[in-house]
Amino acid sequence: MDKIAVVILNWNGIRLLEQFLPSVIQFSPQATIYVADNASSDASVNFVRQNFPTIKIIQNNGNHGFAKGYNDALKEVDAEIYALVNSDIEVTENWLQPIIETFDNEKQTAIIQPKILDFKNKEYFEYAGAAGGFIDKYGFPFCRGRIFDTVEKDNGQYDDTIELFWASGACFFIRKEVYDELKGFDETFFAHQEEIDLCWRAANEGHIIKYNSRSVVYHVGGATLQQGNPKKTFLNFRNSLLMLVKNLPKKGLFFRIFFRMILDGIAAIRFLTQGKFSHTFAILKAHFSFYCISLKYLRERKDFQIQQYYTVKSIVYLYYIKKLVVFKEIFNSNQNIKN
């Protein structure tokens, strides 16, 4: 068994592989590197074979998205630690060593995220993960360094190692034994928020998720689905509701889901007033899809005893009403914290 395997999921990303694989190879001498291809129709597989012969290739039988794509690919990877890395990630020197050291020294730590900065503007955090993820009472995720559309400049304010609620799927380290224990990602999600769901399930089983700033990567972001894509809106809103059904404690479950759906409705109206009709439709479609799937999830869910999983009551209220747009502004005011 290898110590660590870097597994890059690819779909029609030949240009990204050409641009970013060299840094992964250069700065990952400890790792076995895999490209897991989701049945690309471009020349990705042949390109890797011809130009990077040391990289192992896994060919999935279809484009099954992030969740099933990784679940299928990782059946063929034998390593203590999986490093799941987007194809649009540039890694840096010594990015793996702090992660390996944390896993070796902290047996309860199951999942780790590095510092994720913006490849296009390297002084700033990147939207998808920044300096680690948290969640509010109604299932809205946010990050240190990025709350909704406000992204912070990296001034060393998050140069630390702390416990998180969720780690970004853009660069996601997990112990193989924990991944297997949790049966991997939920394939119904296809893409978006499946990593939050996996982290939540890990936390419900007593595992620890951490951020380690000594490991640094740069992420392009939106290389597969742009932020303004209605399909991304659909997946984010639907998957967030599914995640609540799966992971919330029974007490207050239906009220929180109902209130979250009201907030979703407000978001749909906001898109409508902005002329973004496709996004309004995507939210409606997400809710109908949720209705169709939720009964299955309700039948299968466990009754978790963890009552306080969230960090703040409503990040929507704090950001849009109180105008607190930076993580440290929120946490410098004790009344905003959960009770």
C-alpha atoms as a printed R data frame, in Angstrom:
    type eleno elety resid chain resno       x      y       z
1   ATOM     1    CA   MET     A     1   0.000  0.000   0.000
2   ATOM     2    CA   ASP     A     2   1.284  3.472  -0.907
3   ATOM     3    CA   LYS     A     3   1.514  6.154   1.772
4   ATOM     4    CA   ILE     A     4  -0.324  8.775  -0.287
5   ATOM     5    CA   ALA     A     5  -1.979  8.844  -3.704
6   ATOM     6    CA   VAL     A     6  -2.801 12.038  -5.576
7   ATOM     7    CA   VAL     A     7  -5.918 11.358  -7.656
8   ATOM     8    CA   ILE     A     8  -6.974 13.946 -10.244
9   ATOM     9    CA   LEU     A     9 -10.459 13.557 -11.690
10  ATOM    10    CA   ASN     A    10 -10.619 14.662 -15.301
11  ATOM    11    CA   TRP     A    11 -13.325 15.230 -17.875
12  ATOM    12    CA   ASN     A    12 -12.312 16.815 -21.189
13  ATOM    13    CA   GLY     A    13  -9.604 18.754 -19.383
14  ATOM    14    CA   ILE     A    14  -6.610 18.274 -21.620
15  ATOM    15    CA   ARG     A    15  -5.601 21.947 -21.408
16  ATOM    16    CA   LEU     A    16  -5.799 21.913 -17.616
17  ATOM    17    CA   LEU     A    17  -3.733 18.721 -17.436
18  ATOM    18    CA   GLU     A    18  -1.136 20.250 -19.721
19  ATOM    19    CA   GLN     A    19  -0.951 23.346 -17.530
20  ATOM    20    CA   PHE     A    20  -1.101 21.895 -14.024
21  ATOM    21    CA   LEU     A    21   0.219 18.317 -14.067
22  ATOM    22    CA   PRO     A    22   3.872 19.463 -14.188
23  ATOM    23    CA   SER     A    23   3.597 21.156 -10.768
24  ATOM    24    CA   VAL     A    24   1.946 18.092  -9.266
25  ATOM    25    CA   ILE     A    25   4.708 15.835 -10.570
26  ATOM    26    CA   GLN     A    26   7.490 18.227  -9.553
27  ATOM    27    CA   PHE     A    27   6.316 18.767  -5.982
28  ATOM    28    CA   SER     A    28   4.864 15.334  -5.121
29  ATOM    29    CA   PRO     A    29   7.843 12.943  -4.883
30  ATOM    30    CA   GLN     A    30   6.199 11.080  -1.972
31  ATOM    31    CA   ALA     A    31   3.031 10.278  -3.916
32  ATOM    32    CA   THR     A    32   1.769  7.930  -6.570
33  ATOM    33    CA   ILE     A    33  -0.149 10.115  -9.030
34  ATOM    34    CA   TYR     A    34  -3.307  9.036 -10.840
35  ATOM    35    CA   VAL     A    35  -5.493 10.675 -13.455
36  ATOM    36    CA   ALA     A    36  -9.024  9.294 -13.168
37  ATOM    37    CA   ASP     A    37 -10.765 10.010 -16.455
38  ATOM    38    CA   ASN     A    38 -14.567 10.336 -16.578
39  ATOM    39    CA   ALA     A    39 -14.918  9.064 -20.181
40  ATOM    40    CA   SER     A    40 -13.504 12.205 -21.803
41  ATOM    41    CA   SER     A    41 -14.256 12.785 -25.473
42  ATOM    42    CA   ASP     A    42 -11.079 14.831 -25.977
43  ATOM    43    CA   ALA     A    43  -7.527 13.445 -26.164
44  ATOM    44    CA   SER     A    44  -6.868 13.673 -22.402
45  ATOM    45    CA   VAL     A    45  -5.940 10.025 -21.859
46  ATOM    46    CA   ASN     A    46  -3.572  9.774 -24.816
47  ATOM    47    CA   PHE     A    47  -2.014 13.109 -23.865
48  ATOM    48    CA   VAL     A    48  -1.193 11.883 -20.358
49  ATOM    49    CA   ARG     A    49   0.144  8.559 -21.654
50  ATOM    50    CA   GLN     A    50   2.437 10.241 -24.159
51  ATOM    51    CA   ASN     A    51   3.683 13.131 -22.038
52  ATOM    52    CA   PHE     A    52   3.562 11.876 -18.425
53  ATOM    53    CA   PRO     A    53   4.343  8.156 -18.515
54  ATOM    54    CA   THR     A    54   4.889  7.926 -14.734
55  ATOM    55    CA   ILE     A    55   1.238  8.829 -14.064
56  ATOM    56    CA   LYS     A    56  -1.216  5.973 -13.638
57  ATOM    57    CA   ILE     A    57  -4.478  6.229 -15.575
58  ATOM    58    CA   ILE     A    58  -7.884  5.034 -14.437
59  ATOM    59    CA   GLN     A    59 -10.647  5.095 -17.040
60  ATOM    60    CA   ASN     A    60 -14.202  5.297 -15.743
61  ATOM    61    CA   ASN     A    61 -16.972  4.012 -18.013
62  ATOM    62    CA   GLY     A    62 -18.911  7.287 -18.113
63  ATOM    63    CA   ASN     A    63 -19.078 10.872 -16.929
64  ATOM    64    CA   HIS     A    64 -20.541 10.198 -13.495
65  ATOM    65    CA   GLY     A    65 -19.658 13.559 -11.985
66  ATOM    66    CA   PHE     A    66 -17.427 14.209  -8.985
67  ATOM    67    CA   ALA     A    67 -19.099 11.817  -6.547
68  ATOM    68    CA   LYS     A    68 -19.408  8.567  -8.489
69  ATOM    69    CA   GLY     A    69 -16.348  9.459 -10.563
70  ATOM    70    CA   TYR     A    70 -14.180  9.361  -7.460
71  ATOM    71    CA   ASN     A    71 -16.033  6.427  -5.902
72  ATOM    72    CA   ASP     A    72 -15.361  4.316  -8.988
73  ATOM    73    CA   ALA     A    73 -11.769  5.451  -9.428
74  ATOM    74    CA   LEU     A    74 -10.696  4.976  -5.814
75  ATOM    75    CA   LYS     A    75 -11.609  1.293  -5.952
76  ATOM    76    CA   GLU     A    76  -8.417  0.956  -8.004
77  ATOM    77    CA   VAL     A    77  -6.180  3.020  -5.674
78  ATOM    78    CA   ASP     A    78  -4.394  1.406  -2.738
79  ATOM    79    CA   ALA     A    79  -2.967  4.079  -0.452
80  ATOM    80    CA   GLU     A    80  -3.264  5.081   3.204
81  ATOM    81    CA   ILE     A    81  -4.158  8.669   2.269
82  ATOM    82    CA   TYR     A    82  -6.151  9.881  -0.718
83  ATOM    83    CA   ALA     A    83  -5.374 13.381  -2.021
84  ATOM    84    CA   LEU     A    84  -8.321 14.281  -4.239
85  ATOM    85    CA   VAL     A    85  -7.177 17.183  -6.380
86  ATOM    86    CA   ASN     A    86  -9.050 19.147  -9.043
87  ATOM    87    CA   SER     A    87  -7.437 19.290 -12.453
88  ATOM    88    CA   ASP     A    88  -7.257 23.110 -12.188
89  ATOM    89    CA   ILE     A    89  -5.032 23.107  -9.079
90  ATOM    90    CA   GLU     A    90  -1.426 24.311  -9.028
91  ATOM    91    CA   VAL     A    91   0.414 22.815  -6.063
92  ATOM    92    CA   THR     A    92   3.474 24.288  -4.356
93  ATOM    93    CA   GLU     A    93   6.725 22.968  -2.979
94  ATOM    94    CA   ASN     A    94   6.300 20.907   0.189
95  ATOM    95    CA   TRP     A    95   2.501 20.866  -0.082
96  ATOM    96    CA   LEU     A    96   2.211 17.200   0.966
97  ATOM    97    CA   GLN     A    97   4.595 17.012   3.921
98  ATOM    98    CA   PRO     A    98   2.521 19.039   6.447
99  ATOM    99    CA   ILE     A    99  -0.527 16.938   5.577
100 ATOM   100    CA   ILE     A   100   1.303 13.635   6.032
101 ATOM   101    CA   GLU     A   101   2.765 14.834   9.347
102 ATOM   102    CA   THR     A   102  -0.681 15.763  10.668
103 ATOM   103    CA   PHE     A   103  -2.138 12.399   9.725
104 ATOM   104    CA   ASP     A   104   0.823 10.584  11.294
105 ATOM   105    CA   ASN     A   105   0.651 12.539  14.554
106 ATOM   106    CA   GLU     A   106  -3.129 12.848  14.981
107 ATOM   107    CA   LYS     A   107  -4.924  9.536  14.622
108 ATOM   108    CA   GLN     A   108  -8.411 11.053  15.051
109 ATOM   109    CA   THR     A   109  -7.878 13.503  12.199
110 ATOM   110    CA   ALA     A   110  -9.572 11.955   9.177
111 ATOM   111    CA   ILE     A   111  -9.831 14.796   6.632
112 ATOM   112    CA   ILE     A   112  -7.570 17.786   5.923
113 ATOM   113    CA   GLN     A   113  -7.757 20.841   3.669
114 ATOM   114    CA   PRO     A   114  -4.787 23.046   2.696
115 ATOM   115    CA   LYS     A   115  -4.853 26.808   2.235
116 ATOM   116    CA   ILE     A   116  -6.545 27.431  -1.132
117 ATOM   117    CA   LEU     A   117  -5.598 30.644  -2.919
118 ATOM   118    CA   ASP     A   118  -6.809 32.067  -6.223
119 ATOM   119    CA   PHE     A   119  -4.636 31.074  -9.168
120 ATOM   120    CA   LYS     A   120  -5.788 34.157 -11.116
121 ATOM   121    CA   ASN     A   121  -5.098 36.542  -8.222
122 ATOM   122    CA   LYS     A   122  -2.628 34.852  -5.921
123 ATOM   123    CA   GLU     A   123  -2.835 37.372  -3.086
124 ATOM   124    CA   TYR     A   124  -6.464 36.387  -2.464
125 ATOM   125    CA   PHE     A   125  -8.229 33.308  -1.166
126 ATOM   126    CA   GLU     A   126 -10.166 31.227  -3.664
127 ATOM   127    CA   TYR     A   127 -13.940 30.918  -3.550
128 ATOM   128    CA   ALA     A   128 -14.131 27.122  -3.252
129 ATOM   129    CA   GLY     A   129 -12.690 26.457   0.193
130 ATOM   130    CA   ALA     A   130 -10.405 29.392   1.068
131 ATOM   131    CA   ALA     A   131  -9.142 28.720   4.623
132 ATOM   132    CA   GLY     A   132 -11.665 26.068   5.569
133 ATOM   133    CA   GLY     A   133 -15.401 25.532   5.724
134 ATOM   134    CA   PHE     A   134 -18.180 26.016   8.275
135 ATOM   135    CA   ILE     A   135 -21.979 25.906   8.149
136 ATOM   136    CA   ASP     A   136 -24.893 27.751   9.685
137 ATOM   137    CA   LYS     A   137 -28.080 26.459  11.335
138 ATOM   138    CA   TYR     A   138 -29.942 26.237   8.025
139 ATOM   139    CA   GLY     A   139 -27.246 24.495   6.022
140 ATOM   140    CA   PHE     A   140 -25.608 27.473   4.281
141 ATOM   141    CA   PRO     A   141 -21.858 26.840   3.944
142 ATOM   142    CA   PHE     A   142 -19.232 29.555   4.253
143 ATOM   143    CA   CYS     A   143 -15.462 29.767   4.633
144 ATOM   144    CA   ARG     A   144 -12.790 31.587   6.514
145 ATOM   145    CA   GLY     A   145 -11.661 33.963   3.814
146 ATOM   146    CA   ARG     A   146 -14.864 33.774   1.742
147 ATOM   147    CA   ILE     A   147 -18.445 34.484   2.723
148 ATOM   148    CA   PHE     A   148 -20.894 34.409  -0.192
149 ATOM   149    CA   ASP     A   149 -19.338 36.721  -2.814
150 ATOM   150    CA   THR     A   150 -16.837 38.474  -0.521
151 ATOM   151    CA   VAL     A   151 -13.342 37.026  -0.862
152 ATOM   152    CA   GLU     A   152 -10.563 38.195   1.466
153 ATOM   153    CA   LYS     A   153  -6.964 39.025   0.685
154 ATOM   154    CA   ASP     A   154  -4.479 36.639   2.299
155 ATOM   155    CA   ASN     A   155  -2.634 38.731   4.886
156 ATOM   156    CA   GLY     A   156  -1.635 35.762   7.016
157 ATOM   157    CA   GLN     A   157  -4.801 36.061   9.106
158 ATOM   158    CA   TYR     A   158  -5.503 32.346   8.697
159 ATOM   159    CA   ASP     A   159  -1.969 30.991   8.977
160 ATOM   160    CA   ASP     A   160  -2.877 28.333  11.505
161 ATOM   161    CA   THR     A   161  -4.100 24.782  11.967
162 ATOM   162    CA   ILE     A   162  -7.680 24.457  13.224
163 ATOM   163    CA   GLU     A   163 -10.644 22.111  13.248
164 ATOM   164    CA   LEU     A   164 -13.226 22.659  10.509
165 ATOM   165    CA   PHE     A   165 -16.740 21.554   9.766
166 ATOM   166    CA   TRP     A   166 -15.976 20.792   6.107
167 ATOM   167    CA   ALA     A   167 -12.994 20.687   3.773
168 ATOM   168    CA   SER     A   168 -13.089 21.768   0.130
169 ATOM   169    CA   GLY     A   169 -13.378 19.121  -2.556
170 ATOM   170    CA   ALA     A   170 -10.994 21.160  -4.703
171 ATOM   171    CA   CYS     A   171  -8.111 19.727  -2.667
172 ATOM   172    CA   PHE     A   172  -9.331 17.132  -0.198
173 ATOM   173    CA   PHE     A   173  -7.192 14.753   1.868
174 ATOM   174    CA   ILE     A   174  -8.856 11.773   3.551
175 ATOM   175    CA   ARG     A   175  -7.721  8.528   5.130
176 ATOM   176    CA   LYS     A   176  -8.645  5.539   2.968
177 ATOM   177    CA   GLU     A   177 -10.058  3.657   5.958
178 ATOM   178    CA   VAL     A   178 -12.439  6.536   6.748
179 ATOM   179    CA   TYR     A   179 -13.474  6.926   3.108
180 ATOM   180    CA   ASP     A   180 -14.277  3.202   3.004
181 ATOM   181    CA   GLU     A   181 -16.067  3.311   6.376
182 ATOM   182    CA   LEU     A   182 -18.351  6.093   5.103
183 ATOM   183    CA   LYS     A   183 -18.808  4.391   1.707
184 ATOM   184    CA   GLY     A   184 -17.392  7.401  -0.096
185 ATOM   185    CA   PHE     A   185 -19.346 10.252  -1.618
186 ATOM   186    CA   ASP     A   186 -23.122 10.200  -2.041
187 ATOM   187    CA   GLU     A   187 -23.502  9.509  -5.755
188 ATOM   188    CA   THR     A   188 -26.972 11.073  -5.928
189 ATOM   189    CA   PHE     A   189 -25.299 14.462  -5.424
190 ATOM   190    CA   PHE     A   190 -23.378 14.086  -8.732
191 ATOM   191    CA   ALA     A   191 -21.362 17.241  -7.976
192 ATOM   192    CA   HIS     A   192 -21.389 20.145  -5.481
193 ATOM   193    CA   GLN     A   193 -21.616 19.842  -1.696
194 ATOM   194    CA   GLU     A   194 -20.846 16.121  -1.722
195 ATOM   195    CA   GLU     A   195 -17.653 16.906   0.188
196 ATOM   196    CA   ILE     A   196 -19.637 18.794   2.856
197 ATOM   197    CA   ASP     A   197 -21.974 15.829   3.200
198 ATOM   198    CA   LEU     A   198 -19.012 13.451   3.542
199 ATOM   199    CA   CYS     A   199 -17.401 15.680   6.180
200 ATOM   200    CA   TRP     A   200 -20.699 15.937   8.067
201 ATOM   201    CA   ARG     A   201 -21.055 12.159   8.081
202 ATOM   202    CA   ALA     A   202 -17.456 11.850   9.261
203 ATOM   203    CA   ALA     A   203 -18.101 14.314  12.094
204 ATOM   204    CA   ASN     A   204 -21.242 12.421  13.106
205 ATOM   205    CA   GLU     A   205 -19.041  9.335  13.498
206 ATOM   206    CA   GLY     A   206 -16.565 11.214  15.699
207 ATOM   207    CA   HIS     A   207 -13.853 11.972  13.139
208 ATOM   208    CA   ILE     A   208 -11.996 15.309  13.003
209 ATOM   209    CA   ILE     A   209 -11.659 17.586   9.949
210 ATOM   210    CA   LYS     A   210  -8.762 20.057   9.881
211 ATOM   211    CA   TYR     A   211  -7.229 22.952   7.959
212 ATOM   212    CA   ASN     A   212  -3.450 23.188   7.656
213 ATOM   213    CA   SER     A   213  -2.112 26.491   6.297
214 ATOM   214    CA   ARG     A   214   1.419 25.122   5.852
215 ATOM   215    CA   SER     A   215   0.152 23.331   2.747
216 ATOM   216    CA   VAL     A   216  -0.694 25.826  -0.026
217 ATOM   217    CA   VAL     A   217  -2.339 25.319  -3.415
218 ATOM   218    CA   TYR     A   218  -3.735 27.659  -6.082
219 ATOM   219    CA   HIS     A   219  -7.141 26.961  -7.644
220 ATOM   220    CA   VAL     A   220  -8.541 28.346 -10.887
221 ATOM   221    CA   GLY     A   221 -12.145 27.562  -9.929
222 ATOM   222    CA   GLY     A   222 -15.205 27.115 -12.143
223 ATOM   223    CA   ALA     A   223 -13.272 25.143 -14.732
224 ATOM   224    CA   THR     A   224 -16.077 22.575 -15.087
225 ATOM   225    CA   LEU     A   225 -19.181 24.605 -14.197
226 ATOM   226    CA   GLN     A   226 -18.942 28.379 -14.009
227 ATOM   227    CA   GLN     A   227 -20.380 30.111 -10.940
228 ATOM   228    CA   GLY     A   228 -23.235 31.571 -13.003
229 ATOM   229    CA   ASN     A   229 -24.295 28.254 -14.536
230 ATOM   230    CA   PRO     A   230 -27.937 27.330 -13.711
231 ATOM   231    CA   LYS     A   231 -26.949 23.663 -13.402
232 ATOM   232    CA   LYS     A   232 -24.606 24.648 -10.564
233 ATOM   233    CA   THR     A   233 -27.490 26.549  -8.934
234 ATOM   234    CA   PHE     A   234 -29.712 23.476  -9.218
235 ATOM   235    CA   LEU     A   235 -27.119 21.129  -7.720
236 ATOM   236    CA   ASN     A   236 -26.182 23.477  -4.877
237 ATOM   237    CA   PHE     A   237 -29.778 24.104  -3.756
238 ATOM   238    CA   ARG     A   238 -30.964 20.504  -4.137
239 ATOM   239    CA   ASN     A   239 -27.905 18.914  -2.564
240 ATOM   240    CA   SER     A   240 -27.965 21.292   0.374
241 ATOM   241    CA   LEU     A   241 -31.520 20.177   1.222
242 ATOM   242    CA   LEU     A   242 -30.615 16.503   0.832
243 ATOM   243    CA   MET     A   243 -27.643 17.017   3.123
244 ATOM   244    CA   LEU     A   244 -29.890 18.455   5.851
245 ATOM   245    CA   VAL     A   245 -32.264 15.488   5.661
246 ATOM   246    CA   LYS     A   246 -29.359 13.065   5.941
247 ATOM   247    CA   ASN     A   247 -27.366 14.650   8.716
248 ATOM   248    CA   LEU     A   248 -29.423 16.888  11.003
249 ATOM   249    CA   PRO     A   249 -30.479 15.525  14.392
250 ATOM   250    CA   LYS     A   250 -34.166 14.625  14.550
251 ATOM   251    CA   LYS     A   251 -35.016 17.470  16.898
252 ATOM   252    CA   GLY     A   252 -36.083 20.461  14.812
253 ATOM   253    CA   LEU     A   253 -35.354 18.696  11.513
254 ATOM   254    CA   PHE     A   254 -38.553 19.603   9.681
255 ATOM   255    CA   PHE     A   255 -38.639 23.200  10.933
256 ATOM   256    CA   ARG     A   256 -35.097 23.822   9.744
257 ATOM   257    CA   ILE     A   257 -35.763 22.309   6.337
258 ATOM   258    CA   PHE     A   258 -39.007 24.309   6.001
259 ATOM   259    CA   PHE     A   259 -37.270 27.560   6.974
260 ATOM   260    CA   ARG     A   260 -34.399 26.795   4.606
261 ATOM   261    CA   MET     A   261 -36.877 26.334   1.771
262 ATOM   262    CA   ILE     A   262 -38.388 29.734   2.558
263 ATOM   263    CA   LEU     A   263 -34.904 31.259   2.286
264 ATOM   264    CA   ASP     A   264 -34.461 29.438  -1.015
265 ATOM   265    CA   GLY     A   265 -37.708 31.010  -2.196
266 ATOM   266    CA   ILE     A   266 -36.381 34.454  -1.328
267 ATOM   267    CA   ALA     A   267 -33.246 33.664  -3.329
268 ATOM   268    CA   ALA     A   268 -35.427 32.613  -6.283
269 ATOM   269    CA   ILE     A   269 -37.341 35.913  -6.137
270 ATOM   270    CA   ARG     A   270 -34.043 37.813  -5.971
271 ATOM   271    CA   PHE     A   271 -32.834 36.047  -9.118
272 ATOM   272    CA   LEU     A   272 -36.165 36.894 -10.755
273 ATOM   273    CA   THR     A   273 -35.818 40.616 -10.002
274 ATOM   274    CA   GLN     A   274 -32.310 40.507 -11.473
275 ATOM   275    CA   GLY     A   275 -33.618 38.992 -14.694
276 ATOM   276    CA   LYS     A   276 -31.853 35.679 -14.025
277 ATOM   277    CA   PHE     A   277 -34.873 33.572 -14.906
278 ATOM   278    CA   SER     A   278 -32.899 30.379 -15.523
279 ATOM   279    CA   HIS     A   279 -31.602 30.479 -11.951
280 ATOM   280    CA   THR     A   280 -35.100 30.989 -10.528
281 ATOM   281    CA   PHE     A   281 -36.229 27.956 -12.528
282 ATOM   282    CA   ALA     A   282 -33.168 26.008 -11.310
283 ATOM   283    CA   ILE     A   283 -34.200 26.580  -7.663
284 ATOM   284    CA   LEU     A   284 -37.775 25.458  -8.378
285 ATOM   285    CA   LYS     A   285 -36.440 22.402 -10.174
286 ATOM   286    CA   ALA     A   286 -34.100 21.715  -7.212
287 ATOM   287    CA   HIS     A   287 -37.052 21.724  -4.807
288 ATOM   288    CA   PHE     A   288 -39.128 19.363  -6.967
289 ATOM   289    CA   SER     A   289 -36.141 17.029  -7.285
290 ATOM   290    CA   PHE     A   290 -35.709 17.180  -3.510
291 ATOM   291    CA   TYR     A   291 -39.385 16.204  -2.989
292 ATOM   292    CA   CYS     A   292 -38.864 13.146  -5.190
293 ATOM   293    CA   ILE     A   293 -35.738 11.959  -3.367
294 ATOM   294    CA   SER     A   294 -36.270 13.043   0.240
295 ATOM   295    CA   LEU     A   295 -38.549 10.167   1.327
296 ATOM   296    CA   LYS     A   296 -35.832  7.669   0.463
297 ATOM   297    CA   TYR     A   297 -33.334  9.675   2.510
298 ATOM   298    CA   LEU     A   298 -35.737  9.959   5.452
299 ATOM   299    CA   ARG     A   299 -36.197  6.185   5.524
300 ATOM   300    CA   GLU     A   300 -32.439  5.563   5.460
301 ATOM   301    CA   ARG     A   301 -31.216  8.300   7.828
302 ATOM   302    CA   LYS     A   302 -29.743  7.630  11.234
303 ATOM   303    CA   ASP     A   303 -30.776  9.506  14.365
304 ATOM   304    CA   PHE     A   304 -27.666 11.429  15.303
305 ATOM   305    CA   GLN     A   305 -27.112 12.668  18.826
306 ATOM   306    CA   ILE     A   306 -24.917 15.619  17.861
307 ATOM   307    CA   GLN     A   307 -27.120 18.653  18.486
308 ATOM   308    CA   GLN     A   308 -24.740 21.584  17.903
309 ATOM   309    CA   TYR     A   309 -23.021 21.223  14.563
310 ATOM   310    CA   TYR     A   310 -23.350 24.795  13.320
311 ATOM   311    CA   THR     A   311 -21.165 27.809  14.074
312 ATOM   312    CA   VAL     A   312 -23.600 30.704  13.590
313 ATOM   313    CA   LYS     A   313 -27.394 30.806  13.473
314 ATOM   314    CA   SER     A   314 -27.826 32.471  10.073
315 ATOM   315    CA   ILE     A   315 -24.966 33.520   7.839
316 ATOM   316    CA   VAL     A   316 -27.587 34.966   5.445
317 ATOM   317    CA   TYR     A   317 -28.831 37.366   8.140
318 ATOM   318    CA   LEU     A   318 -25.327 38.357   9.257
319 ATOM   319    CA   TYR     A   319 -24.096 38.978   5.714
320 ATOM   320    CA   TYR     A   320 -27.091 40.579   4.005
321 ATOM   321    CA   ILE     A   321 -28.832 42.319   6.910
322 ATOM   322    CA   LYS     A   322 -26.073 43.114   9.412
323 ATOM   323    CA   LYS     A   323 -23.506 43.626   6.597
324 ATOM   324    CA   LEU     A   324 -20.820 41.523   8.290
325 ATOM   325    CA   VAL     A   325 -18.911 40.308   5.258
326 ATOM   326    CA   VAL     A   326 -15.597 39.110   6.735
327 ATOM   327    CA   PHE     A   327 -15.204 35.992   8.881
328 ATOM   328    CA   LYS     A   328 -13.394 37.757  11.718
329 ATOM   329    CA   GLU     A   329 -16.051 40.493  11.897
330 ATOM   330    CA   ILE     A   330 -18.614 37.834  12.695
331 ATOM   331    CA   PHE     A   331 -16.513 36.015  15.266
332 ATOM   332    CA   ASN     A   332 -15.361 39.163  17.048
333 ATOM   333    CA   SER     A   333 -18.985 39.631  18.091
334 ATOM   334    CA   ASN     A   334 -19.999 36.928  20.575
335 ATOM   335    CA   GLN     A   335 -23.748 37.375  20.069
336 ATOM   336    CA   ASN     A   336 -23.400 35.960  16.552
337 ATOM   337    CA   ILE     A   337 -22.088 32.621  17.743
338 ATOM   338    CA   LYS     A   338 -24.334 29.611  18.311
339 ATOM   339    CA   ASN     A   339 -25.824 29.035  21.717
